[in-house]
Amino acid sequence: MLPSTPCLPDALYTAAQVRDLDARLIAAGTPGFELMQRAAHATWRAVRRQWPQERVLTVLAGRGNNAGDGYLVAELAERAGWQVEILAVADPASLVGDAAQACAQARACGVAIWPWANHRSLEGIVVDALLGTGLSGDVRGPYVYAIEAINQSGLPVVSVDIPSGLCADTGRVLGCAVQADLTVSYIGLKLGLFTAQGPDCVGQLVFDDLQADPVIVAQMPPVATRLDIVNLPRLHARKPTAHKGQFGRVLVIGGDSGMGGAALLSAESALRSGAGMVSLATRVEHLSAALVRIPEVMTSGVSSANQLMALTEAASVLVVGPGLGQTGWSRSLLSAAAGTPKPQVWDADALNLLATGTVRLPAGSVITPHPGEAARLLGISTAQVQADRAGSARALAHQFETICLLKGAGTLIAAPDGRLALCDRVHPAMATAGLGDVLAGLLGALLAQGLSAWDAACLGAWLHACAGEIQGERGRGLAASDLVPTIRQLLEEHTPCQK
């Protein structure tokens, strides 16, 4: 049942790092034009696989090496007998170096090259070879209209290396960006392809390392690691003599009046994810519902922080925030939890109260903000968080000296020491309430079973997202509780309980 994944590397880089790799490969003896030819062949192979019945190709070319790749793709299509034309948004006479050579080669092969005009219709498969990874400011001039024409054409679109207008480092759309059906990326995967608005623009992602020397590539430390089944942490198998006391006791604190369901979801998730024991501290009025739904969870009705102390002393891990609210009751319970020197997972209203600056997190903890909560914690806008998700996650990890799991498309896990991981599994059906409560309980259970905060966050994010993908295949109407049995099965397949 473990979901399949595209054959993509784990290392993610910034645009500057990939340009540096390109320069190192050239310095080591691979001519730049040869790398450009390899990129064109990789794109051409991907186009033929994706659209085997097509025989018409239109290339929109800008300037620089991105345009050079496009000119060479057009040459390959022309040689294969396709109907091909290049619409040059930048004057071909302005091209230099390898890009100029690529243009000359396409022209010599007989490819028709025309100046682009926004009244000219596009045909067949559209190749986006407008702007590469070097774009920093918003898209300007004729490129805006060219991108609009591509997006409004309704035709299949392949982007060379990265969709034009997408920031390679952050995944932010720089004013406007091509909405590709297929993106073929080279040498090193860029972080921005996977996070923020990147997934909306990239379409299917194909990677080709252009036969880069692995020794040279290995010398470049990636900016982030893409989580995959081969690099995920694992729990230890359990001995035949195992007992519940060896696998921790998770205490879920939350469920203010009218919000008991969130705490129940979190407690059920912790239970089904392997915690030895699970307790729940919630409002008294939620006791009956908890006993009916999850009788295995030891539920206590608490009306003050004093009643919480015995429960926190018995617990090994605290999950704080699901349905917690922001009332006086909520604040008193959070304050008591903050004073407990044990690993904790803070979510939802625990984070909103943390943003007030009145409490601090214990060491070895995990925070799980969505972009709005991250914005409140950092004192910036949600748009600013989304404009640089990696920077925001790192800032939160540093500020609170904790592991930060920043939720959203391209979930990011950041550590105070600078480590950054990305989970690129996602399904749009996961846009529903309660999934964060399930994630918080899962993280608590993984911490209780002995994983570090970093490992728990990485494994938990991946299990949660993959469960969402599997359940999301059924379409709209996914409920948060649907994920719990799927997470349990995925965890068993990844890390069997017995040897």
HUDA-V783883 format. One record per residue. N is the residue number from 1. RES is the residue in one letter. SS is DSSP state (h for helix, s for strand, l for the rest). Layout:
n-><N	N>
res-><RES	RES>
ss-><SS	SS>
This chain:
n-><1	2	3	4	5	6	7	8	9	10	11	12	13	14	15	16	17	18	19	20	21	22	23	24	25	26	27	28	29	30	31	32	33	34	35	36	37	38	39	40	41	42	43	44	45	46	47	48	49	50	51	52	53	54	55	56	57	58	59	60	61	62	63	64	65	66	67	68	69	70	71	72	73	74	75	76	77	78	79	80	81	82	83	84	85	86	87	88	89	90	91	92	93	94	95	96	97	98	99	100	101	102	103	104	105	106	107	108	109	110	111	112	113	114	115	116	117	118	119	120	121	122	123	124	125	126	127	128	129	130	131	132	133	134	135	136	137	138	139	140	141	142	143	144	145	146	147	148	149	150	151	152	153	154	155	156	157	158	159	160	161	162	163	164	165	166	167	168	169	170	171	172	173	174	175	176	177	178	179	180	181	182	183	184	185	186	187	188	189	190	191	192	193	194	195	196	197	198	199	200	201	202	203	204	205	206	207	208	209	210	211	212	213	214	215	216	217	218	219	220	221	222	223	224	225	226	227	228	229	230	231	232	233	234	235	236	237	238	239	240	241	242	243	244	245	246	247	248	249	250	251	252	253	254	255	256	257	258	259	260	261	262	263	264	265	266	267	268	269	270	271	272	273	274	275	276	277	278	279	280	281	282	283	284	285	286	287	288	289	290	291	292	293	294	295	296	297	298	299	300	301	302	303	304	305	306	307	308	309	310	311	312	313	314	315	316	317	318	319	320	321	322	323	324	325	326	327	328	329	330	331	332	333	334	335	336	337	338	339	340	341	342	343	344	345	346	347	348	349	350	351	352	353	354	355	356	357	358	359	360	361	362	363	364	365	366	367	368	369	370	371	372	373	374	375	376	377	378	379	380	381	382	383	384	385	386	387	388	389	390	391	392	393	394	395	396	397	398	399	400	401	402	403	404	405	406	407	408	409	410	411	412	413	414	415	416	417	418	419	420	421	422	423	424	425	426	427	428	429	430	431	432	433	434	435	436	437	438	439	440	441	442	443	444	445	446	447	448	449	450	451	452	453	454	455	456	457	458	459	460	461	462	463	464	465	466	467	468	469	470	471	472	473	474	475	476	477	478	479	480	481	482	483	484	485	486	487	488	489	490	491	492	493	494	495	496	497	498	499>
res-><M	L	P	S	T	P	C	L	P	D	A	L	Y	T	A	A	Q	V	R	D	L	D	A	R	L	I	A	A	G	T	P	G	F	E	L	M	Q	R	A	A	H	A	T	W	R	A	V	R	R	Q	W	P	Q	E	R	V	L	T	V	L	A	G	R	G	N	N	A	G	D	G	Y	L	V	A	E	L	A	E	R	A	G	W	Q	V	E	I	L	A	V	A	D	P	A	S	L	V	G	D	A	A	Q	A	C	A	Q	A	R	A	C	G	V	A	I	W	P	W	A	N	H	R	S	L	E	G	I	V	V	D	A	L	L	G	T	G	L	S	G	D	V	R	G	P	Y	V	Y	A	I	E	A	I	N	Q	S	G	L	P	V	V	S	V	D	I	P	S	G	L	C	A	D	T	G	R	V	L	G	C	A	V	Q	A	D	L	T	V	S	Y	I	G	L	K	L	G	L	F	T	A	Q	G	P	D	C	V	G	Q	L	V	F	D	D	L	Q	A	D	P	V	I	V	A	Q	M	P	P	V	A	T	R	L	D	I	V	N	L	P	R	L	H	A	R	K	P	T	A	H	K	G	Q	F	G	R	V	L	V	I	G	G	D	S	G	M	G	G	A	A	L	L	S	A	E	S	A	L	R	S	G	A	G	M	V	S	L	A	T	R	V	E	H	L	S	A	A	L	V	R	I	P	E	V	M	T	S	G	V	S	S	A	N	Q	L	M	A	L	T	E	A	A	S	V	L	V	V	G	P	G	L	G	Q	T	G	W	S	R	S	L	L	S	A	A	A	G	T	P	K	P	Q	V	W	D	A	D	A	L	N	L	L	A	T	G	T	V	R	L	P	A	G	S	V	I	T	P	H	P	G	E	A	A	R	L	L	G	I	S	T	A	Q	V	Q	A	D	R	A	G	S	A	R	A	L	A	H	Q	F	E	T	I	C	L	L	K	G	A	G	T	L	I	A	A	P	D	G	R	L	A	L	C	D	R	V	H	P	A	M	A	T	A	G	L	G	D	V	L	A	G	L	L	G	A	L	L	A	Q	G	L	S	A	W	D	A	A	C	L	G	A	W	L	H	A	C	A	G	E	I	Q	G	E	R	G	R	G	L	A	A	S	D	L	V	P	T	I	R	Q	L	L	E	E	H	T	P	C	Q	K>
ss-><l	l	l	l	l	l	l	l	l	l	s	s	s	l	h	h	h	h	h	h	h	h	h	h	h	h	h	l	l	l	l	h	h	h	h	h	h	h	h	h	h	h	h	h	h	h	h	h	h	h	l	l	l	l	l	s	s	s	s	s	s	l	l	l	h	h	h	h	h	h	h	h	h	h	h	h	h	h	h	l	l	l	s	s	s	s	s	s	l	l	l	h	h	h	l	l	h	h	h	h	h	h	h	h	h	h	h	h	l	l	l	s	s	s	s	l	l	l	l	l	l	l	l	l	s	s	s	s	s	l	l	l	l	l	l	l	l	l	l	l	l	h	h	h	h	h	h	h	h	h	h	h	l	l	l	l	s	s	s	s	l	l	l	l	l	s	l	l	l	l	l	l	s	l	l	l	l	l	l	l	l	s	s	s	s	s	l	l	s	s	h	h	h	l	l	l	l	h	h	h	h	h	l	s	s	s	s	s	l	l	l	l	l	h	h	h	h	h	l	l	l	l	l	s	s	s	l	l	l	l	l	l	l	l	l	l	l	l	l	l	l	l	l	h	h	h	h	l	s	s	s	s	s	l	l	l	l	l	l	h	h	h	h	h	h	h	h	h	h	h	h	h	l	l	l	l	s	s	s	s	s	s	l	h	h	h	h	h	h	h	h	h	h	l	l	l	l	s	s	s	s	l	l	l	h	h	h	h	h	h	h	h	h	h	l	l	s	s	s	s	l	l	l	l	l	l	l	h	h	h	h	h	h	h	h	h	h	h	l	l	l	l	l	s	s	s	l	l	h	h	h	h	h	h	l	l	l	l	l	l	l	l	l	l	l	s	s	l	l	l	h	h	h	h	h	h	h	h	l	l	l	h	h	h	h	h	h	l	h	h	h	h	h	h	h	h	h	h	h	h	l	l	s	s	s	s	l	l	l	l	s	s	s	s	l	l	l	l	l	s	s	s	s	l	l	l	l	h	h	h	l	l	l	l	h	h	h	h	h	h	h	h	h	h	h	h	h	h	l	l	l	l	h	h	h	h	h	h	h	h	h	h	h	h	h	h	h	h	h	h	h	h	l	l	l	l	l	l	l	l	l	h	h	h	h	h	h	h	h	h	h	h	h	h	l	l	l	l	l>
